[in-house]
Each structure stands twice: as structure tokens, then as C-alpha cells.
Amino acid sequence: MIKLPLRGSPGLTMLVLLSMPSVAASATWDVTPTVRLRESYTDNMNLAPPDQARGQFITEVSPGVLVSTDGPRLQLALAYTLQRVAYTRQPDRTSQQLDANSHAEVLADWLFLDARAGITERNVSAFGPQLIDPTITNSNSSTVRTQSISPYLRHYFRGLATAVLRYDYQHAGSGGLLDVRSTGATLQLTGDNGGRGWNWDLIVQRTELDDAALAPVTMSNAALTLSYPFNSSLALFATAGYEKQDYHSSSAQPQGRFGTLGGVWTPSPRTRLSASIGHRFFGKTYALDASYRLRSMFWSLSYNEDITTTHGEFFSVRPDGLSDFLWDLWATRIPDPQLRLKTIQVFLAISQMLGTDGNVNFFSHRYYLQKQARLSGVYSTPRSALAVHLATTGRTGQTTNAIDSVLLGPDQLSLTDRTRQTSLQVGWNWRMSARGSLTIGASHSRAKSLTTGREDRNSALTVGLTRQLSNRISASADLRHVRHTSTAGANYRENGIGASVVMSF
């Protein structure tokens, strides 16, 4: 690892510092070049039915870089990989992977900037072959590039309110399949009552979406929330507002007044429960957010309903309670922060709980009413950790399915009118020594079209062994077994084995 104090060098920041060298001038940077070498074998390269399965060896060379800083005015984490893959029976290919997030304070107590960028492989549909390894090609995956930048003004007006004025720009693209841009402005005022009596929060938003396959859409809303704390552990709140969205809905007109009633119960610093019931233009709405934490255990439960899009889900912030809990829990067991982060990432990745939570954000140009529930938990002993994640997602199309003819084909347009996905994922990590660990992950998911009756099931079992050979070299080996069944046919099985070495400089 290189500890490097940079003086006006915006080239490494990529996300926010090109126009803000003064923010980075005194920052201390951790820059870690890496190289990943991997050799693997799969007995079903194209995820085809058994009579068409073909085995293949895969060689991967992936140079990359990790860049991070955590200063008083700038926080940034960037991981970039250039993946070069060689196959024994098909042409070689090159791909990229990027995960970058940053937050900067440009003017003290006034101007701030958030930015995100990503390059990753995604499943195009919840039906058909599913992505299990970026090196294995199939017709149901595509590279998605996302970028977002959000400058905002925030200031505290003593005795009155805290004001936040934010501008958002987002772009998600995937070749000719998706190309969506959105711009938005938000004004939020949070009242200051000195901690006594009623609290209030006013928010006004306007967003313009430009999908290359559709006419532009404008979405706006305004809401006022009042809350009252009865005591230190119980508070009630009520929200009233108006929303208007001008996409062409095939059901209820997407506009009108809305309201919500709810409460927050916090009996202790380790337990929290928030629940609400309300009404919007599409009907009654419910929301739940609960968490429970002990010294060696963490549970979270959530439920929400909202109008969403494929583009919007790419930029939604996933719950990170499990990774935060493991970071704190393993602080004494794995004092090296880089090794601890790597161990957590391997554990969550092998148990398939990092990122998409088991259900597919399938590509579509439509607007959906989405109802989503998640239950996550982790239990840890001094040498092991067991994690469980259960998720269910239901979507009902709000706009005509004809706009997805390019994605689905004319004979499959009703496939995603109404869908329900359910997934269960379990991961177990055993720390065999100070430098070695074993991780076992199992998952099962089901995607069902409630309009056509098609149902696809996917099961996977993975085993991974990691070993820190030195401060700069780690090695790993992994096994997997995957099964896919569908009422539409094209069932397949896939087995894979691989070994890799990662070197940092």
C-alpha cells in the first residue's frame, strides 16, 4: 500500500475532484495497485441444456487499483479492474469493473458534492440463464454503466430550520438496451424546535427523466411531515402531500393527494421499529423498518411499496446493516482494516448477499408498482458467522408492455406484466486461523410471471477457501454447483472450479 499525500492532483479522484483541487490538496490517499490471476474450469460454458453443454478452461488476468481517502472534507472509495479473459474454445475478451463513491465538502458548512460511478455485469431478465460468474457468457447478461453526481447546499439557520437544496444527475446505460438520464432538484427544510414539542419537515421535488425509448417524463411532489415525540422512545408522525407524474399509465392516473400515518419506537439503542400506513393514487400503502442488535447478532426487517423503474433501482441504496455489523464485530478478530474488508466482501459475495439481494432488477422501459420485503440476519461466534437473507419482490406494470418489444420480443410482452420473485440465501464463514477462512454459501430463487404462468427456479451451492499468504499476496480456491429449471424448458446444470492469486503493491 502506498501512502501518498497529493498536492493538487485531480487525476486520481475521477469522480469529483477535477473541479475541486483545493479539497484534495491536503488529503492523504491510499493507492493500492493490484493484479488478480485466476484459472478456472466450467463444464457448461454457455449454460445450455445437458445435451448441449460444453466444458472450457478460462484464464483471467485482471490488473486493478484501489483508491481511498477518509479526510475531514473528502471521503472516497474506488475499486477499478480491467479484466482480460482467455478461453480455450472461443475468442478472448476484455471487460471492466468499477465501483466508486465519494463525498466532498467544497465550502465549509455550505456546499457539498456526492458522486457515484459503476461498471458491472447485470442480468437482463429474471427468466432464463442467470449470471453466476462474469467470465461465463450467456445471452441474458449485459454490461451496465452508471454515473451520478449530486451537488447540494446545506445550511443551518439557528432557531428556524436546516435547509438543503440539491441537484441530481443520473445516467444508466447498457449498449442499445438501456439509455436513461434523469435530472432533478430537491428543496428540503427540517424545522428546529430546540428538541421540544412538534417537529416538521417540508420537501419539494421535481425530476425529469429522458429514456431514449420513450417521451420525456416529469415527476414532481411536495410533502409536509409533522412528528411528535411522546417520550424518548416513542414518536408518531403524519405526512400529507401532492404528487404528479405524467407517464402514460394503463391503470390509475399517476397523480393526486397522498397521506401517511405512522410511528417510531426505539426502546433501546439496539432496537428500532418504524411502521406506517397511507394512501396514494394506486391505493393503500404500507411500510416497515425494524432492526435488532446484540453483541453477536443482528437482524433487520423491511417492507416498502413505491413506483419504480429499472433505472431507479440501479441507483437505490441497498441496506448495509449486515456489512456495518460485521465491520464492528470483527474489529478485534481482524484488526487489519484492508484484510477485514476483504474478508467481509468475500463472505457476502459467496453467500450472494452483496448487491442484488437475490432478486433481479430486470431491464424494462416500463414503470412498475413494486412491493418489496427483506429479512436479513447474522449470528457470529468468536470463529464463525452465519448469515441469512430472505427477499421477495412483486412488480405490477403501470405502463403498456409494447414499449419493451425490443427487450422481450413480440411474443413475450406479457411476461413481465405481473411478476413475483423470492429468494433465500444462506452463508457461513469459519475463520480457521488468523490468515485463512472457509466460506460456504447456498441460495435458491424463484421468478414467476403471474400473467403467463411461467416459473423459473435457480439454486446454487458455493464453497470458497481463502488464505492470506503475506501482507501483499492472498490466494483462494472455489467450487460451485448451479441448477436452473423452467416451465418453459431449457433446464441446465453447471459445475465450476477455480483458483486465484491476488497481489497488491
Secondary structure in CASP SS format (residue, H / E / C, confidence):
PFRMAT SS
TARGET T0000
AUTHOR 0000-0000-0000
METHOD secondary structure of the structure
MODEL  1
M C 1.00
I E 1.00
K E 1.00
L E 1.00
P E 1.00
L C 1.00
R C 1.00
G C 1.00
S C 1.00
P H 1.00
G H 1.00
L H 1.00
T C 1.00
M C 1.00
L C 1.00
V C 1.00
L H 1.00
L H 1.00
S H 1.00
M C 1.00
P H 1.00
S H 1.00
V H 1.00
A H 1.00
A C 1.00
S C 1.00
A C 1.00
T E 1.00
W E 1.00
D E 1.00
V E 1.00
T E 1.00
P E 1.00
T E 1.00
V E 1.00
R E 1.00
L E 1.00
R E 1.00
E E 1.00
S E 1.00
Y E 1.00
T E 1.00
D C 1.00
N C 1.00
M C 1.00
N C 1.00
L C 1.00
A C 1.00
P C 1.00
P H 1.00
D H 1.00
Q H 1.00
A C 1.00
R C 1.00
G C 1.00
Q E 1.00
F E 1.00
I E 1.00
T E 1.00
E E 1.00
V E 1.00
S E 1.00
P E 1.00
G E 1.00
V E 1.00
L E 1.00
V E 1.00
S E 1.00
T E 1.00
D E 1.00
G C 1.00
P C 1.00
R C 1.00
L E 1.00
Q E 1.00
L E 1.00
A E 1.00
L E 1.00
A E 1.00
Y E 1.00
T E 1.00
L E 1.00
Q E 1.00
R E 1.00
V E 1.00
A E 1.00
Y E 1.00
T C 1.00
R C 1.00
Q C 1.00
P C 1.00
D C 1.00
R E 1.00
T E 1.00
S E 1.00
Q E 1.00
Q E 1.00
L E 1.00
D E 1.00
A E 1.00
N E 1.00
S E 1.00
H E 1.00
A E 1.00
E E 1.00
V E 1.00
L E 1.00
A C 1.00
D C 1.00
W C 1.00
L E 1.00
F E 1.00
L E 1.00
D E 1.00
A E 1.00
R E 1.00
A E 1.00
G E 1.00
I E 1.00
T E 1.00
E E 1.00
R E 1.00
N E 1.00
V C 1.00
S C 1.00
A C 1.00
F C 1.00
G C 1.00
P C 1.00
Q C 1.00
L C 1.00
I C 1.00
D C 1.00
P C 1.00
T C 1.00
I C 1.00
T C 1.00
N C 1.00
S C 1.00
N C 1.00
S E 1.00
S E 1.00
T E 1.00
V E 1.00
R E 1.00
T E 1.00
Q E 1.00
S E 1.00
I E 1.00
S E 1.00
P E 1.00
Y E 1.00
L E 1.00
R E 1.00
H E 1.00
Y E 1.00
F E 1.00
R C 1.00
G C 1.00
L C 1.00
A E 1.00
T E 1.00
A E 1.00
V E 1.00
L E 1.00
R E 1.00
Y E 1.00
D E 1.00
Y E 1.00
Q E 1.00
H E 1.00
A E 1.00
G E 1.00
S E 1.00
G C 1.00
G C 1.00
L C 1.00
L E 1.00
D E 1.00
V E 1.00
R E 1.00
S E 1.00
T E 1.00
G E 1.00
A E 1.00
T E 1.00
L E 1.00
Q E 1.00
L E 1.00
T E 1.00
G E 1.00
D C 1.00
N C 1.00
G C 1.00
G C 1.00
R C 1.00
G C 1.00
W C 1.00
N E 1.00
W E 1.00
D E 1.00
L E 1.00
I E 1.00
V E 1.00
Q E 1.00
R E 1.00
T E 1.00
E E 1.00
L E 1.00
D E 1.00
D E 1.00
A C 1.00
A C 1.00
L C 1.00
A C 1.00
P C 1.00
V E 1.00
T E 1.00
M E 1.00
S E 1.00
N E 1.00
A E 1.00
A E 1.00
L E 1.00
T E 1.00
L E 1.00
S E 1.00
Y E 1.00
P E 1.00
F C 1.00
N C 1.00
S C 1.00
S C 1.00
L E 1.00
A E 1.00
L E 1.00
F E 1.00
A E 1.00
T E 1.00
A E 1.00
G E 1.00
Y E 1.00
E E 1.00
K E 1.00
Q E 1.00
D C 1.00
Y C 1.00
H C 1.00
S C 1.00
S C 1.00
S C 1.00
A C 1.00
Q C 1.00
P C 1.00
Q E 1.00
G E 1.00
R E 1.00
F E 1.00
G E 1.00
T E 1.00
L E 1.00
G E 1.00
G E 1.00
V E 1.00
W E 1.00
T E 1.00
P E 1.00
S E 1.00
P C 1.00
R C 1.00
T E 1.00
R E 1.00
L E 1.00
S E 1.00
A E 1.00
S E 1.00
I E 1.00
G E 1.00
H E 1.00
R E 1.00
F C 1.00
F C 1.00
G E 1.00
K E 1.00
T E 1.00
Y E 1.00
A E 1.00
L E 1.00
D E 1.00
A E 1.00
S E 1.00
Y E 1.00
R E 1.00
L C 1.00
R C 1.00
S C 1.00
M E 1.00
F E 1.00
W E 1.00
S E 1.00
L E 1.00
S E 1.00
Y E 1.00
N E 1.00
E E 1.00
D E 1.00
I E 1.00
T E 1.00
T C 1.00
T H 1.00
H H 1.00
G H 1.00
E H 1.00
F H 1.00
F C 1.00
S C 1.00
V C 1.00
R C 1.00
P C 1.00
D C 1.00
G H 1.00
L H 1.00
S H 1.00
D H 1.00
F H 1.00
L H 1.00
W H 1.00
D H 1.00
L H 1.00
W C 1.00
A C 1.00
T C 1.00
R C 1.00
I C 1.00
P C 1.00
D C 1.00
P H 1.00
Q H 1.00
L H 1.00
R H 1.00
L H 1.00
K H 1.00
T H 1.00
I H 1.00
Q H 1.00
V H 1.00
F H 1.00
L H 1.00
A H 1.00
I H 1.00
S C 1.00
Q C 1.00
M C 1.00
L C 1.00
G C 1.00
T C 1.00
D C 1.00
G C 1.00
N C 1.00
V C 1.00
N C 1.00
F C 1.00
F C 1.00
S C 1.00
H C 1.00
R C 1.00
Y C 1.00
Y E 1.00
L E 1.00
Q E 1.00
K E 1.00
Q E 1.00
A E 1.00
R E 1.00
L E 1.00
S E 1.00
G E 1.00
V E 1.00
Y E 1.00
S E 1.00
T C 1.00
P C 1.00
R C 1.00
S E 1.00
A E 1.00
L E 1.00
A E 1.00
V E 1.00
H E 1.00
L E 1.00
A E 1.00
T E 1.00
T E 1.00
G E 1.00
R E 1.00
T E 1.00
G E 1.00
Q C 1.00
T C 1.00
T C 1.00
N H 1.00
A H 1.00
I H 1.00
D H 1.00
S H 1.00
V H 1.00
L H 1.00
L H 1.00
G C 1.00
P H 1.00
D H 1.00
Q H 1.00
L H 1.00
S H 1.00
L H 1.00
T H 1.00
D C 1.00
R E 1.00
T E 1.00
R E 1.00
Q E 1.00
T E 1.00
S E 1.00
L E 1.00
Q E 1.00
V E 1.00
G E 1.00
W E 1.00
N E 1.00
W E 1.00
R E 1.00
M C 1.00
S C 1.00
A C 1.00
R C 1.00
G E 1.00
S E 1.00
L E 1.00
T E 1.00
I E 1.00
G E 1.00
A E 1.00
S E 1.00
H E 1.00
S E 1.00
R E 1.00
A E 1.00
K E 1.00
S E 1.00
L C 1.00
T C 1.00
T C 1.00
G C 1.00
R C 1.00
E E 1.00
D E 1.00
R E 1.00
N E 1.00
S E 1.00
A E 1.00
L E 1.00
T E 1.00
V E 1.00
G E 1.00
L E 1.00
T E 1.00
R E 1.00
Q E 1.00
L C 1.00
S C 1.00
N C 1.00
R C 1.00
I E 1.00
S E 1.00
A E 1.00
S E 1.00
A E 1.00
D E 1.00
L E 1.00
R E 1.00
H E 1.00
V E 1.00
R E 1.00
H E 1.00
T E 1.00
S E 1.00
T C 1.00
A C 1.00
G C 1.00
A C 1.00
N C 1.00
Y E 1.00
R E 1.00
E E 1.00
N E 1.00
G E 1.00
I E 1.00
G E 1.00
A E 1.00
S E 1.00
V E 1.00
V E 1.00
M E 1.00
S E 1.00
F C 1.00
END
